[in-house]
Amino acid sequence: MAWGGQWCTSPGYAYVHESVAEKFVAEAKSALIALYGKDPRNNPDYSRVINAREVSRLAALLDQAKVIAGGKSDPDASYLIRHLFTR
C-alpha cells in the first residue's frame, strides 16, 4: 500500500505468548542487529522517514514508558528506529 510516496510492507505487530516473550524479543533484537548493525543510522539500507516533521509526529505517538527497545529518533536526519519492542 502506498501513501504519499512511502511504502508500508511489513506487519505492524506480532503477538507472542508471554511464556516465550523474552526469548522472542532477544532473538528479534539479534536478527535486527545482524541485518542493520548496532546503529542502523549508519546503515545505508535502513530507510528514512520522508521528512523531519513526520519523524517528530511519529516519535510523539510512542509511549516511551512501554518501549523496551527502539523508538529513537533524529528528525534532522529523517531517522526513526521503527523496530519497536513494547509491552
N, C-alpha and C positions, 0 to 999 in steps of 0.2 A: 504494500500500500504506500503510495507516495503523497506527501503533503508538503507543498511549498518547496519542492526540490530535495527534501530529505526522505530517506527510506527507512522504514521500520521493518526489519526482517527477523527479529528474534522474539521469543516469548518474553513476556514481561515479568514472569514469576515462575517459581517451581514450588510445589507443595511437597514437604518432606516430613515423614513421621518423626516425632520427637526422639524416638529411640535411636535414630541414625543421623539426626540433625548436625551434631558436632562433627561427625566424620564427613558428612556431605560438604559442610562449609570448608573444612580443611582441604578436602580433595578439590573442590571447586577453586579455592584460592590458589592451590598448587598448579592447577591447569591454566588459570589465567596468567600466573607468573611465567609459566613455560611458554605461553602464547605471546604475551606482550612485554615480558621483562618486569623487573621490580618497580620500575617507574614508567608506566605506559605513556607518560607525557613525552618521553624521548623516543618512542617507537613510531616511525612514520606510517605504520599500518593501522595505528589506533586513530579512529576517525574523530573529527571535531564537531562541535555543535555549530550551527550556522553563524552565530554572532554573540558578542558579549552580553547583549540584553537577554537573549534566550538562555545563556548559561546561568545568569543571575536568576531568571524566572524559575528555571528548573531546580536550581540549588535551593531556592526558597521553599520549594514544595517538600523537601526532605525533612523528616523528623529525625534530627541528629541523635536524639535520645534512643532511637531504635536501631541506628546504624551500627553494625558490627564491623564492617569493612567497606571501603569505597566511599563515594559521595563527596570526594574532594573536588574542588573546582578552581579554575583560574579564568575569569571572564576575559581578561586581556589576551589570553592565548586560545580563546574559544574552546576551553578544555573542561570536561566534566567526566569524572570516573563514574560511568553509568552502571558498572557492575557492582551492585549493592548486595549486602547480606544484612537482612534485618530480622528482628524477632517479631 
